[in-house]
Amino acid sequence: MATRLDSTRAQVALSRQRQELLVNENRREEARLALLHAIGAEQSLEIALTDPLREETAGITTPEEALASARRERPELRALDERLRAAELSIAANRAEKLPSVGAQFQGGYNGNHLGDLSWNRTVGALLSVPVFTGGRISAAIAEAESFRRELVLERTETDRQVEEDVRRALLNYQSAANRTGVAVENERLASEELDFARDRFSNGISSSIEVDNAQASYVASRADRITALADRAQAYFDLARATGHIRQLIDQKERP
C-alpha cells in the first residue's frame, strides 16, 4: 500500500527511533547506578519503581501560608531562635554579676581535750560581696555577649530572607510545572486524536503513510513531553515541601529513625 519512497522514509524513522532507544537505555542505566550509589546499595542490584508517576498536589496554595509554615518548620530558623535565646540568657547572666551577692555559712561541732568534756561550738558567718572594681571584666563580657547576639540577629534576618526566597521560588516552579503538565496532557490528547484521524485517512486511501508516520512521531513526542512535565512537577512538589519544612512528612513513619 506504500510506495518505495514511503517505505524507505519509514525505515529511516525506525532506525532513528532505535538509535534514540539505545541512548535512553544507557541513560536509564546511568540513573540506576546513581540511585544505587545515593542509597548505599550494591551497584549490581536491579531497581523496580513501585510509585507511579502521578500528579502530586501540594497542600499549600498561597504564599502567605507557605511562608508561615516555613518560618515555623524550617530547622535552621528554629536553631537560630534557640541560639538567640541562649545569647540573651548569657547577657542577662553577665549583667547579674554587677549586682551585690550575699552568702551565709554555718559550721557546728564538738570541741574539747577529752571525750568527757566535749562542748558544742558553732560558727556562723555572712559575706557580702560588692563588685566595685573588676578590671572591666564584667563590662567586657557583656559587650562580647551583646556583639554575639547582634551577629545572630543579622544571621537570623538573612536566613529568614533566604527562606522566603526559597519558598517563593519553589511556589513559582511548582505552579509553572503544574501548568506545563496540564498543557502536556492536552497535547497528548490532541496528538492521539490526530493519530486516529491519520490512520482512518490512510486506511480509506485518502492519504499516504507519511501522514501516519508524522502523526505517530507527534504522539510519541507528546507522551515524552507529558512524562517530562510530570517528572518536573514531582520534583517541584518535593522542592516546595523542603522549602516549607514539610519534607519529613513525606517519609513513611516506619522508615523514620
Phi, psi and omega per residue, in radians:
M1 nan -0.196 -3.109
A2 -2.024 2.620 3.077
T3 -1.323 2.950 3.131
R4 -1.095 -0.645 3.124
L5 -1.122 -0.743 3.134
D6 -1.126 -0.759 -3.135
S7 -1.157 -0.630 3.100
T8 -1.145 -0.744 3.089
R9 -1.082 -0.672 3.109
A10 -1.145 -0.690 3.103
Q11 -1.148 -0.663 3.083
V12 -1.113 -0.751 3.111
A13 -1.113 -0.669 3.116
L14 -1.151 -0.707 3.117
S15 -1.106 -0.694 3.101
R16 -1.137 -0.685 3.112
Q17 -1.148 -0.658 3.085
R18 -1.138 -0.702 3.102
Q19 -1.113 -0.743 3.099
E20 -1.145 -0.604 3.093
L21 -1.098 -0.720 3.106
L22 -1.096 -0.726 3.122
V23 -1.111 -0.762 -3.135
N24 -1.180 -0.617 3.074
E25 -1.123 -0.685 3.101
N26 -1.152 -0.701 3.084
R27 -1.118 -0.640 3.114
R28 -1.116 -0.746 3.120
E29 -1.132 -0.676 3.082
E30 -1.103 -0.714 3.102
A31 -1.154 -0.649 3.105
R32 -1.108 -0.778 3.124
L33 -1.125 -0.698 3.121
A34 -1.130 -0.686 3.128
L35 -1.184 -0.747 3.110
L36 -1.112 -0.655 3.089
H37 -1.155 -0.681 -3.112
A38 -1.166 -0.620 -3.113
I39 -1.638 0.005 3.083
G40 1.311 0.520 -3.128
A41 -1.773 2.986 3.125
E42 -1.184 2.459 -3.087
Q43 -1.230 -0.287 -3.108
S44 -1.536 -0.086 -3.109
L45 -1.284 2.623 3.030
E46 -1.655 2.655 -3.086
I47 -2.012 2.293 3.042
A48 -2.075 1.922 -3.126
L49 -1.354 2.143 -3.097
T50 -1.709 -0.450 -3.132
D51 -1.456 2.216 3.109
P52 -1.269 2.711 3.087
L53 -1.396 1.646 -3.051
R54 -2.068 2.980 3.137
E55 -1.438 1.892 3.089
E56 -1.337 2.456 -3.126
T57 -2.030 2.108 3.126
A58 -1.374 2.472 -3.118
G59 -1.398 -0.327 -3.111
I60 -1.755 2.240 -3.042
T61 -1.970 -0.470 -3.073
T62 -1.906 2.610 3.105
P63 -1.076 -0.580 -3.128
E64 -1.131 -0.766 3.114
E65 -1.147 -0.708 -3.138
A66 -1.135 -0.752 3.130
L67 -1.157 -0.712 3.111
A68 -1.095 -0.714 3.117
S69 -1.164 -0.711 -3.138
A70 -1.137 -0.755 3.141
R71 -1.187 -0.367 3.122
R72 -1.600 -0.516 -2.988
E73 -1.941 -0.371 -3.083
R74 -1.105 2.210 -3.038
P75 -1.161 -0.559 -3.117
E76 -1.186 -0.593 3.088
L77 -1.236 -0.680 3.115
R78 -1.158 -0.667 3.108
A79 -1.151 -0.696 3.111
L80 -1.167 -0.618 3.079
D81 -1.104 -0.694 3.099
E82 -1.167 -0.680 3.115
R83 -1.175 -0.644 3.069
L84 -1.121 -0.715 3.097
R85 -1.093 -0.723 3.105
A86 -1.144 -0.663 3.112
A87 -1.150 -0.681 3.104
E88 -1.146 -0.677 3.080
L89 -1.149 -0.637 3.102
S90 -1.129 -0.703 3.099
I91 -1.112 -0.769 3.134
A92 -1.106 -0.663 3.130
A93 -1.181 -0.708 3.113
N94 -1.173 -0.665 3.104
R95 -1.179 -0.549 -3.141
A96 -1.182 -0.360 3.116
E97 -1.209 -0.289 3.084
K98 -1.345 -0.280 -3.125
L99 -1.394 2.610 3.068
P100 -1.120 2.598 3.109
S101 -2.134 2.480 -3.116
V102 -2.065 2.310 3.084
G103 -2.246 2.608 -3.141
A104 -2.267 2.577 -3.109
Q105 -2.481 2.381 3.100
F106 -2.327 2.333 3.140
Q107 -2.440 2.280 -3.137
G108 -2.343 2.735 3.116
G109 3.121 -3.112 3.115
Y110 -1.879 2.508 -3.107
N111 -2.491 2.436 3.125
G112 3.012 2.934 -3.134
N113 -1.438 -0.510 -3.104
H114 -2.295 2.847 -3.123
L115 -1.154 -0.483 -3.085
G116 -1.414 -0.301 -3.106
D117 -2.078 0.593 3.072
L118 -1.247 2.432 3.121
S119 -2.170 2.562 -3.126
W120 -1.368 2.235 3.097
N121 -2.314 2.735 -3.088
R122 -2.618 2.678 3.123
T123 -2.284 2.208 3.130
V124 -2.114 2.286 -3.130
G125 -2.457 2.698 3.092
A126 -2.353 2.593 -3.090
L127 -2.344 2.228 3.051
L128 -2.014 2.094 -3.111
S129 -1.982 2.151 3.116
V130 -2.059 2.022 -3.119
P131 -1.311 1.422 -3.130
V132 -1.389 -0.806 -3.107
F133 -2.348 2.002 -3.140
T134 -2.122 0.210 3.121
G135 1.225 0.334 -3.141
G136 1.385 0.148 -3.102
R137 -1.133 -0.776 -3.096
I138 -1.167 -0.780 3.135
S139 -1.083 -0.693 3.115
A140 -1.147 -0.681 3.119
A141 -1.147 -0.693 3.110
I142 -1.138 -0.775 3.134
A143 -1.096 -0.693 3.112
E144 -1.139 -0.753 3.139
A145 -1.141 -0.692 3.118
E146 -1.178 -0.662 3.089
S147 -1.114 -0.733 3.095
F148 -1.114 -0.661 3.116
R149 -1.155 -0.703 3.101
R150 -1.101 -0.665 3.075
E151 -1.084 -0.712 3.122
L152 -1.168 -0.637 3.110
V153 -1.111 -0.761 3.096
L154 -1.112 -0.736 3.104
E155 -1.138 -0.670 3.103
R156 -1.122 -0.722 3.116
T157 -1.138 -0.776 3.135
E158 -1.144 -0.696 3.107
T159 -1.142 -0.678 3.107
D160 -1.103 -0.705 3.093
R161 -1.139 -0.693 3.116
Q162 -1.139 -0.686 3.099
V163 -1.111 -0.751 3.115
E164 -1.087 -0.723 3.092
E165 -1.106 -0.725 3.110
D166 -1.057 -0.757 -3.105
V167 -1.158 -0.832 -3.119
R168 -1.142 -0.678 3.101
R169 -1.148 -0.723 3.127
A170 -1.133 -0.670 3.100
L171 -1.128 -0.747 3.114
L172 -1.098 -0.772 3.132
N173 -1.131 -0.681 -3.139
Y174 -1.182 -0.735 3.125
Q175 -1.135 -0.701 3.097
S176 -1.119 -0.751 3.127
A177 -1.138 -0.660 3.113
A178 -1.133 -0.723 3.112
N179 -1.144 -0.727 3.121
R180 -1.127 -0.593 3.108
T181 -1.129 -0.760 3.102
G182 -1.074 -0.740 3.111
V183 -1.146 -0.695 -3.133
A184 -1.149 -0.671 3.101
V185 -1.123 -0.746 3.109
E186 -1.139 -0.696 3.100
N187 -1.110 -0.666 3.105
E188 -1.137 -0.687 3.116
R189 -1.121 -0.767 3.124
L190 -1.146 -0.689 3.114
A191 -1.141 -0.622 3.090
S192 -1.138 -0.728 3.087
E193 -1.139 -0.687 3.103
E194 -1.074 -0.695 3.125
L195 -1.154 -0.718 3.105
D196 -1.094 -0.749 3.127
F197 -1.130 -0.725 -3.136
A198 -1.117 -0.687 3.116
R199 -1.163 -0.686 3.106
D200 -1.129 -0.752 3.126
R201 -1.111 -0.694 -3.136
F202 -1.211 -0.723 3.137
S203 -1.164 -0.464 3.103
N204 -1.605 0.058 3.082
G205 1.337 0.288 -3.128
I206 -1.452 -0.620 -3.089
S207 -2.256 3.000 -3.139
S208 -1.615 3.081 -3.134
S209 -1.251 -0.298 3.121
I210 -1.077 -0.682 3.119
E211 -1.107 -0.673 3.102
V212 -1.169 -0.742 3.117
D213 -1.070 -0.757 3.118
N214 -1.115 -0.684 3.119
A215 -1.170 -0.670 3.088
Q216 -1.123 -0.752 3.109
A217 -1.099 -0.684 3.110
S218 -1.145 -0.681 3.140
Y219 -1.191 -0.719 3.107
V220 -1.094 -0.747 3.137
A221 -1.130 -0.674 3.132
S222 -1.174 -0.647 3.086
R223 -1.173 -0.701 3.097
A224 -1.117 -0.691 3.092
D225 -1.133 -0.640 3.122
R226 -1.178 -0.722 3.108
I227 -1.113 -0.744 3.110
T228 -1.108 -0.718 3.127
A229 -1.134 -0.690 3.104
L230 -1.160 -0.689 3.102
A231 -1.131 -0.729 3.104
D232 -1.136 -0.647 3.126
R233 -1.190 -0.691 3.091
A234 -1.120 -0.729 3.097
Q235 -1.109 -0.731 3.111
A236 -1.146 -0.577 3.109
Y237 -1.130 -0.763 3.117
F238 -1.235 -0.617 3.081
D239 -1.122 -0.678 3.102
L240 -1.174 -0.677 3.092
A241 -1.125 -0.668 3.091
R242 -1.187 -0.713 -3.115
A243 -1.149 -0.584 -3.127
T244 -1.590 -0.037 3.093
G245 1.490 0.260 -3.116
H246 -1.888 0.323 -3.071
I247 -1.156 -0.566 -3.128
R248 -1.210 -0.416 3.133
Q249 -1.260 -0.275 3.105
L250 -1.441 -0.150 3.122
I251 -1.598 2.376 -3.136
D252 -1.099 2.524 -3.090
Q253 -1.037 -0.651 -3.077
K254 -1.261 -0.302 3.123
E255 -1.618 -0.117 -3.139
R256 -1.338 2.525 3.131
P257 -1.225 nan nan
